[in-house]
Amino acid sequence: MACCAMSSTATPLNQQSDTAGEASSGATLHWRALEGLYASAPINRLFESRLSVLGEGAARIAFTVDSRVHHAAGAAHGTIYFKMLDDAAFYAANTLVTDRFLLTTSFNLHFVRPVKSGALVAEGRWVSGRRRVLVAEARLLDASGEEVGRGTGTFMRSRIALSGLPGYRIG
């Protein structure tokens, strides 16, 4: 995990094409705008990570762990697990909401095993709910595909319009 003054990136529109599984070009534009929103968040200047919205209800964040985010016993601190799992679940849920920013109301985290270094991927997927409260889960995988953590969150629609947020740009 890179720290301090690193940037997150979004997938440019011209680098992703619609697939048969994507609902519409409007949905695709929303998903790319969510990627831009992630990349623009000030907290993500601390983490070199990349959000990819894969389709309705699915998001992935790729990042790397190194010694800069270790706790005293030499493995990734739990805040890293929480940050990446919460974000992956959050963005999976927010693919279903095109007008409002979601807020995490609760998140349950399970640590499976420690990670000292290497590439990790947080895969988020929407589970249920579409109105006021949405439920999504995420799992954290190491480079060999082994699960190192998982979490489930509930997310609530806020009063904050996505269209008014820096980084969220359609088109």
N, C-alpha and C positions, 0 to 999 in steps of 0.2 A: 504494500500500500504506500503510495507516494504521499508525502505530506508537505504542506506549506507551499503555496503559490502554484499549485498544479491546477490544471483545468480539466473539466469533464467535457465530453463532446457529444454532439447530436449527429445523427445520420442525415446528411443533406438529402433533400427531396430527389435530386437526380441520381443518387446512388442506390435507391430502393425502388423497385417496381412493384406494381400491384400483382398479387397472385390470385388464383381462383378463390382462396379462402378469405380474402379481404372483402369487406362488405361494400365499400364504395370509395370513390376518390375523396369524398367529403370526410369519411372516416380516416382514410389514410392521411389527409392533411391534418386532422386533429391529432393523430398519433405522432406525426413528425413535429407538430407544435409542442406536444408533451415532452418530446426529447429535447427540444430547445429550452423548454422551461426547466428541465432537470439540469441542463448544462449551465444555465444562467444563475442558478441558486448559489448564493455566496458560500454556503457550507461546502459545496462541491469544489471549491477552489482548494480545499484541503485534501481532496482525494482525486487521484487520477483514475477516473472510472468512465464507463460508457454505458448509457442507457439505450437499449433497442426495444421499441415497442413492436412485438411480433404479430399482433392482430388483436381482435376483440378479446379482452380479458387476459392478455398475456404480455409480460414484459421481462426483460433480462438485463442485468447489470453485470458487466465484466470489470474486474479490477485485480490488482496484485497486492499481496501482503508481503511486507518486509519488516526488518527489525525496528523501524521507526514507529510502529504501532504495537509493539510488544508490551506486555505487562512484565512485572518483575521476574516472573518465572520463564520468560523467553518465548512466549507464544502470543498470537494476536489477542488483544484486549477485547472483551465482550462488546464494547461499544461498536466495534467494527462489524460484528455479526449483526447487532441490532440495526445499525444504519443501513446496511445493504439489504437485509431481509425486509425491513419496513419499507424502504424505497421501492423494492421490486414488487411487493404486494400492493402498495399504494398506487403505483403507476398502472399495474394490471387492472385495478379497480377503476382508476380514473379514465381508462379507455372507454368506459361505458357512460361516462358523464361528460358531456361536451360543453356545458355552460358554467359549471361551478368547480372551484377547487375543493378537493376533499380534505378532511382533517382526520388524523389518526385518533380514535377514541380509546382504543386498547390494543395491546399487542402482546401475545404470548410467545415466548422464545424458548427453544430447546437447543442446548449445546450438545452435539453428538461427539465431537472430538476436537482437540486443539489443532491449530494450524500455525506453523512457524514461518513459512514463506511459500510464495508461488502464486500462480494465477488461480482465481476463484470466480465463480459465476453464481449470482443470485437469480433464480428463476421464480417469477411471480405469476400466480394465476388467480383469476376471480373465481369465487366459489358460489356465492349467492347474494341476493338483494340487488335491486335496481332503483329503488325510490330514494328514501332518505338515508338508509344505512346499507352499506355493502360489506361483504366479508371476502377477504382474499388471503391466500397463503403463499408462502415462498419457501424454497429450499436453497441451501448454500452447498455448492459442489466444488470439489477440488479439481485439479487438472486431469485426474484419472477418472473423474465422474463419481467419486465417492462422496456421499452426503456427510457434511461436517456440521450442519445446523439446519434448523427449520423453524418456522414461525407462522402464526395465524393472527390476522388483525381485523379489527372492525374500523370502518371509515365512514364518516358522516359528511354529507353535503354541507358546505359552509355558505356564507353570504357573499363570499369573494368570487367575483366573476373572473373566469380564466382569461377572457379577452382583455382585462385590465392589467394583467401581470406582465412584468418585463420578461422577455424570453419566450412568451407564448405568442407565436405569430403564425397565422394561417396564410399560406401562399408565399 
